[in-house]
Amino acid sequence: MNLSWIDIGIIIAYVVATLWVGLYISKRASRNMQAYFLAGKEIPWWALGVSNASGMFDIAGTMWLVSMCFVYGLKSAWLPWIWPIFNQVFLMVYLSVWLRRSNVMTGAEWLKTRFGEGRGAELCHLVVVLFALVSAVGFIAYAFKGIGKFAVIFFPWDLSPDTYAVIIFAITTLYVIKGGMYSVVFTEILQFVLMTIAAIAVGIIAINLVSPEQIKAATPAGWDDLSFGWTLDLNWQGLIDSVSVKMQEDGLELFGLMIMMMLFKGVLFSMAGPVPNYDMQRILATKSPRDAAKMSGLVSLVMFFPRYMMVAGLSVLALVYMGPDIQQQGGEFDFEQILPYAINNFVPVGLTGLLIAGLLAAFMSTLAASLNAAPAYFVNDVYKRYFNASASDKTYVRMSYVVSLVLVVAGIALGLMLGSINNIMQWIFGALFGGYAAANLLKWHWWRFNAYGYFWGMTSGLICSMILPLLLPDTHPLMAFPLLLLVSLFASVAGSLLTKVESDEVLCRFYRQVRPWGWWQPIKAKVLQADPTFNANTHPMRDAVNIVIGMAWQISLVVTPIYLVLQQWDKMALALVATLITSTLLKFNWLDKLED
């Protein structure tokens, strides 16, 4: 693609501005560990929420969403449940409040409030640090694959996608490592503004260039239907034959069963709380538990409309104007390349530069978020704890630079070995996070669960997720989730029951501070015995109702912009009504009842 000088100027100006902000803010970030990793807990909740949304508005994920919307139409609105996107609902309803009440810097440090100190707690720390580092490497590889496939379409030099990715990684890593969370948050807000403008513009272009009749002619029956049955009844033969091959490769023929598995895995995973990555860091960086909940709620509210305007816009443009060419090519087509091809062909000068800058920004957000969160675990929970407890704050910040560089190298190596965005994503969200669910679900909801149970549950889940691609190479990671869950659950329960219970002091302090619901009756009785005035104020049924409402709210936020781009006004009106009703219910039953 030959970019115009206007587009090139916009891209260069944006990259230079971002690097300058990161380096300028680095002086403030390098004051101490809390300033570097949590920005001193000084940033407003709304800024952290927008930053979190920007970090999730990643280039690889957006390329995947466009390819899914192209192939599966409205049914693709359900597919992000594999991540699952509704974990943000669980966070906003109750888990962000529980997590923020601990008042710690990292998820590994949080374990001290739950399991106290001792040999078991140390083992917990180490396995969480290991999980954080492994998942960070996975996310870096995910970003690496996405930026390479994106860059090769737009830049004029005859380089491979992986070579482009290495060059862009080198530039991005500099500003991320130097600036800590201050630069991450403030540049992500700028990135989100850019992406929102560009995304809405793409949706408007699609509405003007594509009619509902053209969309209907380019897609099979049922493509624009949100509902689904046990199997996918989308017949692409005669329209784009290679889509049928893509659907077979995705392994989603039994669509209803796969969505049920996504829901089953997603609910358990969401109840386990956030994994030790950028999402958890944003929660811990808020000023109060109430702010943490509002921050998590804001993510869905601000992210879905612009993101799905762009996803739907690029998908329908590609379907109507590129579909016949893809059919003529025959053979296999890389559907993950639809996003850059559509931008190349349909977006005008100026907006192209803005959109490329925004998507580069989205890539930088993903990498920035991973590289800010993961080093905190190693530096705070391993280096400081075991090797250099009395070092200066500047020494710890410099060590975080080293850890970040090592993670980038490891992520690039993994990205070079794996073939597609989908492969990496399925492993991260299906296998790796599947092994995380059991132990982390029990730590919140069962008083008898102890440090050794946590260690063995996490260790078994991590090992199984790592060897799964080797032992069952043809099994979809989502279908392997029940096996991962059972192994990890057995190890968690056995490890707890075969070792002694945590001390009453540790458990009572945790229950008093966090006030979780679940199987905590023996501990609640002891706390009330010591302090009859204590009010746990737990409300599991209200939380459950709000979660169901919140999931409906999320889906309505996703499908509203898609219906807008498809120009299906009746369905868009219904989706808007659903959004208004669910928003009102959440206002009175969740937001108004939040407390620190």
N, C-alpha and C positions, 0 to 999 in steps of 0.2 A: 504494500500500500504506500502511495506517495502522499504523505501528510502535507497540508498547506503550511506556509510560514506562520499563519495565525495559530493553527493548532499546535505547532511545535513550540511557539512562543508561550502559549498557555501552559503546556506541559512543563517546559523548563522553568518558567516563573514559579509554578506550584512546587516543584521538587526543591528548588533552591530555597523558597520561603519555608518549606517544611523543615529542611535540614537546619536552616538558620534558627528557627524557633527551638528545635531540639537542643542545639548546642548552646543557645543563649540561656535557656532555662536550666541547663545542666549544673550551673553553679548553685542554684537554689536546691536542686535535687540531691546534690552531693553533701549536704550538711550532715546527714546521719542516715541510718538504716530506715527509720520510719518515714523520713522525708522522701527517700529514694523509692521505696516500695509502696507506700500508702499516701504519699504527698502530704504527710503530717496530719492526715484526717481533717484537712482544711477546705477541701473542694465541695461545693454545694451538691446535694443529691441529684438535682436535675442535670448538672454537668456530667456527673458520673454515669447517669442513665443514658444520656445521649452518646457519651464515649463508649459505653458498653454496647449500645446498638450499632455504633460505627464499627466496633471490633467484630461484630457478627455479620456485618454487611460485607463479607469477604469476597474476593474475586473468584476463588475456586468454588465456593458454595453457590455463588450467583451463576457461574457457568453451568454448574450441575442443575440448578433450578430451571434455567432456560432450556436445557436439554430435556428435562423431565416434563416441562410444560408443553414443549414441542411434541413429544411423543404421547403423553397421557392426558393432555388437556386439563380440564377442571379437576380430574381425579388426582393430579399431581399436588393439589393443595393438601392432601393427606400425607404425602410421602415424607415431609420434614418431621413427622412423628418419629422417624427412625433416630433423630438426634437426641432427645425429642424436643421440639420447640416449646411444648407445654411445660417443660421444667421451669420456665419463667413464671408460670402461673403458681406452681407449688412454692416457688421462692417468694413471690410477692404476698401470697396468702399467709404463710407462717414460717418458712424455713430461713428466710433472710433475717427475720427478727431473732430467731433462735441463735443463728450463727453470729450476728453482730453483738448480742449480749455477752459473748465470751471475751470480747475486747482484746483480741490477739492480732498478730501480724500475718500468720500463715495457717493453713489447715493442719499442718503437722504440729504446730505449737498449740492449736486448739485441743489436740488430743490430751494435753496435760490437764486441761480442765475436766475432761471426761474420765481419764484413767489414772490421773495422779502421776507419781514418779516411781521408778523402779525398773527392773529388767524388762518386764512386759511393755511398759510405756516406751522405753528406748527402742525396742524392736518395732513398735508401732510407728514411731517417728521415722525410722529408717525405711520401712516399706512404703510409707506415704511419700517420702522424698523420692524414692525410686519410681513410684507410679507417676509422680508429677514430672519427673525428668523424661520418662518414656513417653508419656502423653504429649509433652512439649515437642519432642522429636517428631512424633507422628503429625502434629499440627503444622510444624515447620515444613515437613515433606509435602503435606497437603497444599500449603501455600506455594511451595516451590514448583509443584506440578502445574498449578493454576496459572501462575505468572509467566511460566515459560510458554505454555500454549497460547496465552493471550498476546505476549510480546512478539512472537514470530509473525503474527499477521500484520502488525502495525509498523514495525521498524524495518528500515530498508536494507540492512546488511544481511548477507547470506550466512546466517549463523543458526545453529540448532536451537530448539526451545530450551534445552538444558543449559546451553551456553548463555543465552539471554538471562535465564533465571539466576545463574551464578553472578552475573554482572549487577543485576538489580538488587540481589541480596546483599552484595558488598556495600552498595550505597546506603541501603535502608538500615543495615545493621549499625552503621556508624551513629546515626541520630538516635536510634532506639537505646543503644547501650549507654550513651552519654547522658541522656535526659531523664531516665527513670519514669515514674508515673506522671510527674508534672508534664513532661513533653508528650507522653502518650495521650493523656486526657485532652490537653489543649489543642494538639494537632488533630486528634480524632474528631473534636467538635467542628473544626474547620472542614475536615474531610466529609463529615456527615452533611454539612450544609451544601457542599459541592455535589455530593452524590444525590441528594434530594432534588436539587434543581435539575440536574441532568436526567435523573430517572423519570421525573414527571414530564419533562420535555419529550423524552422518548415515547412515553405513553400517548401524549398528545399527537405526535407525528404519526403513530400507528393508527389512531382514531381517524386522522385526516386522510391517510393513504389507503386504508383497507376497509372495505364494507363488510357487513355481516354476511352478505351473500357470497363474497369471495372466500371468507373463512369457512363457510359451510361447504363450499365446493372443494376446498383443499383438505378437508378433514373427514374422517370416517364418522358414521352415525354413533352417537354416544360420547364423542370427544368433548362436547361442551356440557356434559352432565356431571354434576358433583357426586351423585349417588353411585353406588357400585354393588355388584353381587359377588358370589364366590369366585367367579372367573372374570377375566377381562374380555369383553366382547368388542374389541376395537380391531376392525379388519382394514389394514392399510394396503392390502394387495390392490394394485392398479393405481394407487396414489403415490406412495413412496415405499416400494417393496422392501428396502433395506431397514425400514423401521421395524418390521417384523423380526428381523435378525437381532436388532437392538433389544427388543422386548424379551426375546428368549435369553439373551445374555444377562439381562437384569434379573431374571428369575422371579418375575412378578406375575406369572400367569395365574396363580391362585391368589388373586389380589385381595379378596376378603380375608383369607387366612393370614396373609402377610400383614394387613392392617391390624388384625386382632393381635398378632405377635408384637407389632410395634407398640400397640396400646398396653399390652401386658408388660413388656419390657420397660416401656416408657414410664408407666406409673411407679413401678418398683425403683427404677433408676432415679426418678424425680424425688421420691420419698427419701432416697439416700442422701440428698443434698448435692450441692455443686461439687464437681471434681476440682482438684487443686489446680486451677488455672486462672485466667484473667477475670472470669465471672466472680469467683470467690474473692479475688483481690479487690474488685470494685465494692463488694458488699462490706468487706472489712475496712475499706477506706472511708465509708460514710461516717457522719458525725454521731448518729444515734440509730438504734434499732428501727424506729419509725421511719427515719430517712432511708434505711436500707430496704424496707418493704416498698416504699414509694419509688425508689430507684429501679427496683426490679419490675414494678408495674409499668413504668414509663418506657421500658425497652420495647415491649410489644406495641405500645400505643404509637410510638414515633417511627418504628422500623418498617412495619409491614406495608403500609400504603405506598410509600415511594419505591420500595424494593419490588413489590409485585406489579406496580405500574410498568417498571422497566422490564421485568421478566415477561409479563404478558405482551408488552409492546414488541419486544425483540422476537418473541416466539411467533406471533401472527405475521409480522413482516417477513420472517424467514419462511414460514409455511406458504404464504401466498406467492412470494416472488422468487424464493430459492427452491421451493419444493420440486417444480418441474426439472430444474437442473440436477438436483440430487437424484431424482428418478432416472434421468438420462445417463448419469454416471454409472449407475448400477453398482454392484459390489458393496463393499462396506464404506460407510461414511462416519467420520468422527463427530458424533453429535455434540460433544463437549466444545467443539469449535464454532457452534452456531452463534454464540454471543459475539465473538470478535468479527466473524464474517458479516453478521447483520449490521453491526456498527459501521463496518467498512463500506457497506453498500447503501445504507439508508439514512445515515445521520449526517446532517449538513456541516459545512465548515464552521469552525468556532465551537459549535456544540460537540463536535467530535473531540476536539482538544479538551474541552471541559469534562466530557465523559471518560476519556482515557485517563486524564489526570485524576478524576474521581475514583476510577477503578484501580489505578496505581495506588491511590490513597487508601482504598479498601484493603489492598494487599498489604500495604505498610501497617495498617491497623491490626490485621491478623497477626503479622509477624511481631509487631510491637507488643501486642497484648501477651503473646506467648513468651516473649523474651523478657518481659517485665515480671511476670508471675513466677516462672520456674526457678530462676536463680535465687529468689528469696528463700526457697525451701532448702537449697544446698547450703547457702551462706549462713542463714539463720539457724538451721536445724542440724547441720553437720559440721561445717567449718568452724563456726563460732562455738558450738557446743563441745566438740571433741578435739579440735586442733589449736585454736587460738582465741581463747575466751577473753583475753585482756587487750586485744588489738584496738586500734583507733577506729572511729567510724569511717574515715577515709580508706583505711585498709579493707574493710568489709565491702565498701562500694567498689573498690578496684577489683576485689575478688569476684564480684558479681559480673564485671566486664569479662573476665576470663571464662567464667561458666557460660555466659551468653555466647561467646565465640565458639566454645566447644559444642554447644547445642546446635548452633547453626551448621557447623561442619557435619555433625551426625545427621541432622535433618536433610541436608543436601545429599548425603550418601544414600539415605533411605529413598529419597525422591528419585535418584538416578536408577535405583533397582526396580521400582514399581512402575507399572505401565500407564495407569490412568487415575484421574481424580476419584472416580467411583470406587476403584480398588482400595485406595487409601481410606476413603470415607467409610466404606463398609467395615473395614477392619477396626478403625477407631471407635465408631459408634455402635457396631454390632458386637465385636469380640472384646476389645480392650475395656470399654465402659461396662460391658456385660459382666466381666469379672469383678467389677468394682461394686456392684449393686448390693449384694447380700450383706457384707460386713458393714457397709455404711448405712444401710437401712436399719440394722439392729442397733447400731451405736446410739441412735436417737430415741428408739422406741422400746428398748428392753433393758431393764435395770440389771439383770444378771449377766449381760454381755460384758466381758472383760477384755483386758489388753491382749492376752494371749489368743483369745478367740478372734479379735480384730486382726492380729498379725497373721494367723494361719488362714483366715478367710481371704484377706487381701493377697497373701503370697500365692495361695492355690489359684485364685482367680487370675492373677497376673501371669503365672506360669502357663495356665491353660490357654489364655488368650494369645500368648506368644507362640505356642506350639500348634495352635489350631490350624493355621494355614498349611503347616507341614503334614499333620496327621489326616486332616479332612479338607484337601485342597478344592474339592468340588462342592462342598457344602456351603450354602449361603450363611454368613456369620449370624444373621438374625435367627435362622432356624437352629443354630447351635446354642443360642442363648439359654434355653432351658437346661441343657447339660452344664454349661458354665455356672449357671445359678445354683444348681443342685450340688455341684462339687464345692463351690465356695460356701454355700449355706451349711453343708455338712461339716466342713472344716471349721467354720465360725462357731457353730453350736458345740461341736465336740471339743474344740479348743477351750471354750468357756467352761463347760461342765466338768472337764477333766482337771481344771486348775481352780484355785481358790477365788472367791468373789472379791471384788474391789472393796476397799475399806469404807465403812459407813461415812467417815469424814469426807472422803472424795465424792461419793455418790450424793450425799445430802447437799454438799456445797454446789455440785453441778445442777441438781434439781432445783435448788433455791435460786440459782443465778439464771438458768435458761428456761425453766418451767415448761418442759416438754410434755406432750400427752403420749399415751401408749401404756405399756405394762410397767408402771412405776408405783403401784399401790404400796408395796412394803416401804419404799423410800419416802413416799408422800406421808405415810403414817408416822415415820420417825421424825420428819421435819415438823409436822404438826404437833407432835408430842413435845418437841423442844421449843416450839414457838406456836402456840394456839392461834395467834393473830395472823399467821401466814396465809395468804390467799394465792393459790396456784393460778387461778383464773385461766384454766385451759378450756378450750371449746372445740373439741375435735369435730363435732357434727356441723357446727357453723363453718369450720374450715373446709370440710368435705363438700358442703353445698357451694361454697365460694369457688372451689376448684372446678366443679362441674360447670358453673356459670362462666368461670374464667376461660375454660377450654372452648366453650361455645363462642365467647367473645373473641378469642383469638382467631378461630376459623372464619368468623364473619369479617374480621379485619383483613384476612388474607384474600377472601373471595370477592370483596367489594371492588377493589381496583381491577381485578381480572374481568369481572362483569362489565366494568366501565369501559375497558379497552375493547372487549368483544361487542360493546354497544347493545347489550341485553338489558334494557332499562328496567323491565319488570323484576327480573331477578336481582339486579343491583339495588332496587328499592327495598326488596325483601331483606337483602343482606344489611342494608343501612338500618332498617327497623330493628333487626336482630342486634346490631351493634348498639343502638340507642337503648334498647330494653336491658341488655346485659350490662352496659355501662352504668345505667341507673341503679340496677340491683347491686352492683359492686360498690357503687358510691355509698349506699346506705348500709350494706351488710359487711363491707370490708374496710373501705377507706375511713369512714367516720368512726370505726371502732378500733383503729390502730392505736397501740400504746407502746411506750418504751419498756 
